Amino acid sequence: MRPSPRQGADANKQTYCCLSLTGKAEWLRMAENLHNNPKRIIIIGYMGAGKTTLGRALSKILGFPFYDLDWYIETRMRKTIAQIFEERGEEGFRTIERNMLHEVAEFENVIISCGGGTPCFFDNMDYLNQQGETVYLKATTDIICKHLNMSKNVRPLLIGKSPDEVKAFVDEQVSKRNAYYMKAKHILEVHLMDNREKVNTMAEQLIAMTGISKKA
Ligand code: S3P
């Protein structure tokens, strides 16, 4: 029997309701999932590995806010990293860095890039692994030095060193710090990131390896 126009209208209405309920249920499930399993991508690696560059690109692609720990420290302390080193020494800086890390890494559904030394002090690396998908950007000394030459940031640990001294210093520090960095859940080999396309390719590789999907 063909439905009368009225039955037809009701039937359509019911279908519409079901769809809207399914949509709402799905949305609630996703929101709950995000709430129960907050997503955090935490990028670590030596100075000049490309943590901030990649973090910004990921933020654009995934739609999650990006926090650079050095930037957060500078904003909260109203001082540059160089000033903090000057006034409190490295030890003082590391204490501040740990405290600020415990603020930033509690934010939910974010991308965070740490300072090069962050994972290597206190129990920071274990804490980072508890908080999210840690990714070590593993770069050769050559690539690190090229990236550092391209950057305008002041790195207190490198001030006053000649290019050869920087190279030797980076070599020595990376081999010492690798014990911490290698505890990351994911390791991404870094290529030279000297244009937008290369940055985006690396960002896509990182997304694939962590399995983190776009903001719903
Ligand atoms: C440091 C790295 C810096 C900054 C500070 C100390 C380090 O951050 O936290 O100068 O010990 O490697 P970037 O890795 O973002 O340069």
Residues whose N, C-alpha, C, O or C-beta is under 5 A from the ligand:
A	BS01	S3P	G45 Y46 M47 G48 D70 I81 C114 G115 G116 G117 R155 P156
